[in-house]
Amino acid sequence: MSLYLLFDIGNTRMKWAAVESTQNPSDRQKKLWAYSGSVSSKSLESAEHRTELADYIAKTLPKPDAIAFACVAGNQAAKNLQSLFPQWSDLTWKEFTGNTPFNGVRTLYQDPNKLGADRWAGLIGARALSSTNTLVVNSGTATTIDLLGANGIHYGGWILPGLDLMQSSLQTNTAQLPQAHRSAEQSGFGLNTNDAIIAGCDAAQLGAIEYAAQIAKEMNHPIERIYLDGGSAKILHQAIQKGLTSNLGLAECVDGLVLRGLWSWLIQSEKS
């Protein structure tokens, strides 16, 4: 049995988890992520915060057998991450990138080197959960929407501003629009400026997902699953459940798709 320590460094949040190789990346039990956490990615810039994080993890877990990470927050963030755990200096940090090969899933991206590591790992994580035509939606700082065929082929995807970025850009780049705030009652057309911004940004995100499903159908890959991950996943999922979109297959929130992908990769690497 091996213990894996996994890190997903996004532009806003860094997630981590520890899992055992005897567990299965397809497991949907909440206890699967019993040893996990999330902190601001900016905390890696502080030596003090890095020391606190490393000390907390090292006291919580035994020494892992392998450490893997995916990073889209820049080279310095990756270097800062790898400065953690000097007491485990004999361990090799394994970086997962957009061109990391994985048996059973391949991408049609023209230059895999430029495919985001988080998108690629998320696709592999989705494959661990389902072998059907799937839209993988990660709604964080940016929202990414990717088509993964039942045949294991990634047919490409889209990148658009995330919900918070859409909303804040209106406040930043206009003279009179305010920073909008979400309330539980908002639905449909907004009858005031705040609700109009929130509903408009939601509609843009949901419209992109529905349009992606339409294109997938035209490509003879009708969507059977939609996996939503990221900070705004629950918002989008609730909107879909309210019936604001149609013909979107089975949509569900799945935490840690990137971490699942890293985990699947380590298991496959260990066997090869």
N, C-alpha and C positions, 0 to 999 in steps of 0.2 A: 504494500500500500504506500502511495506517495501523497504528500501534502503539497498542494499548489497554492501559491499566493498570487492573486491577479489584481492588476491595476488598470483602470480606464480613466485617462486624463483628458477631460473635455475642456472646452474653452471657459466654462463656468464652474463645473463641479468635477471633482476627482472621486471616483468610486473604487472601492477595493473589496475583495472577498477572499476567503480561504476555503478551499474545498478539497475533498479527498478523491483520489483517482478511482476508488471503488464506488463512488457515487456516479450518477448519470446526469449529463447535461440536459437531458430531456425531462428530468424531475421537475414537477411544478409545485412541490411542497414548499411552504414558506420557510420551514426550518432548514431548507437547503442553504439559505443565506444567514445561518445563525452567527457566523463569524464574518461580519461585513460592516462597512461604514461608508460615509460620504462627507467630504469636506470641500471647502472652496479651493479651486485650483490655484488661486493666488496665494494660498497659505504656503505653497511650496517655495515661494520667493523669500520667506523668512526662515533663517537658520534656527531660530527658537521654535517656530511652529513645526519645522521638520523634525527636530529633536523630540518634541512632545509626541508627534504622530508615531515616529519610529519606536519610542519607548512604550507607547500604549499598545501597539501591535505586537511588539516583541514580548510583552508581558502577558498578552492574551493568548498567543499561539506558540506552539513549539517551533523549532527551526523548520522552515519548509524545505522540500526537496527541489523545488523549482519556482522561480519568480518570472512571470510574464507580464508585459504591459503593452498597451496601445496608447499613443499620445497624439493629439491633434492641437495641443496648446503651444507647440514650438519646441525647438531643440533645447532651450535653457530649462524648460519645465521637465523635459526628459532627463537632463543631467542632474537637476536637483532631486528628482525622484531616486535616481540611482545612487545618490549620496547617502540614502537611508541605510540603516543596518550595517555599519562598519564591522560589527561583530560577526556578520555573515559574509565576510569578504571572499570566502571560497566559493560562494554561489555565483553562477552566471545569470545575469539579467537577460532574458530573452525578449527582444523587441519584435512585436508583430506590426507589419506594415501592409500597405495596400497591395503589394505584390508578393506577399507571403503565400506560397502554394498550400492548397488544402485539397486532399483527395475527396472527390464527390461534389465539389462546388468549384466552378470556374467563372471568370468574368469576361465579358466582351468589351470591357473598358479599353479604349485605344491605347492608353498608357497607364497600366496598373500602378506604376510608381506614384501617380498623381491621384489615385483613388484613396480617399480618406481611410485610415486604419480603422476608425470606428465604424464606418459604413461596411467595410469588408468583414470585420469581426461580427458585426450585427447580423449580416447575411448568413454567416456560418452558424451563429447562435440560433437563428430562425430555422435553419435546415435541421438542427438537432431536435426541434420541436415538431416539425411538419415536413412532409415530402410533397406538398401540394403547391399549386400556384399561389404565391404569397406576395403581398405588398408589405415591405418593412419600412415603418415610419418612425423616425427618431426626431422627436420634437423638443429640441433644446434651444441653445442660442440661435442655431439655424435649424430649420426643419429639412430633413432629407427623406425622400420617398424613393424606394428602390424596388424593382421588379425581380423576383426570384422565381424562375420557372420550376415546375415539378420535376424537370429533368436536371436540376441543379445548376442551371445557367443563369447568371446575373445579366440581365438585358439592359442594364444602365438605370439611371434615375434622375432625380431633380434635387436641386439645392435652392431653398428659398429662405428668407428671413424667418426666424421663429416668431411666435406670438408676441413675446415681450419686446423683441427687437422691432417688429412692425409697429407696435403701439408707441414705443418710445421715440421712434424715428419721426412720427407725426408731430409729437411735441417739440422735438429738437429742431425740425426743419420747416416749421410753419410759424407764423406770427401769432396766431390766436388759438390754436388747438391745444388743449390741456393734456397733461399726463392722465390717461384713462385708468379707472379702477373697476375691477370686476365685482359684480354682486350676484347673488344666487338667483335673483329674479330676472336677469337679462335673457331675452329670447326674441328671435325674429328681428324686425326692423326697429332701430333705435328711435325713441321719441325725444331724446335729448342728445347733446353732443357726446357725452361720455359713453352712453349706450351705443350710439352710432359707431364709435370707434371700435369698441369691444366686439360688437356684432359683425362689423365689417371685416375685421382681422380674422375672426373665427370663420367667416364665410370664405375668405380667401384660402385659408388652410384646408377647409373641408372640400372646397371646390377643386383644389389641386389633387386631393386624394381621390375624389370621384372621377375626375378627368383621367387620372392615372389608371384607374380601374377600367375605364372605357377604352383607353388605348390598349391595355393588356388584352381585353376581350377581342379587339380588332386584330391583335397579333396571334389569336388562337390560344391565349393563355388566360382564360377567364379566372378571375380572382376567387379563391375559396377561403383564404385566410388573410386577415390584416393584423399585423402585430404592431402595437403602439408602445413606444418606450420614450423615456426622456421626461423632463420637468413638466411639460404641458400635455403629456399623454392622457391623463385623466380628463382634462378639459375637452379634448377632442373626442375621446371615447364617449363621454356623456352626451355630447352634441349628436354623435352618430346614433346613440341609443334612443335619443328623443325623436328620431325619425327625420332629422333635418337633411339627411342624405339617403339615397336609395341604392339598392343593388351593390352593396359593398361587401357582400359575403359575411363571414363571421369575423367581426372586429373584437379584439381584446387587448387589454394592457398586459404587458409582460416586462417585469423588471429585469434589468441586467442582461440584455441581449448581447452586448459587447463582451461582458464577462463570460457568458456562456460560450461565445465564440472562441475566446482565448482558452478556455477550459477544454473545449473540443479539440483545439489545435494541439495543446500539450499532450492530451491522451493519444492523439494520432502520432505525434512525434515520438512519444515514448515507445510505441509499438513498432515503429519503423527502424 
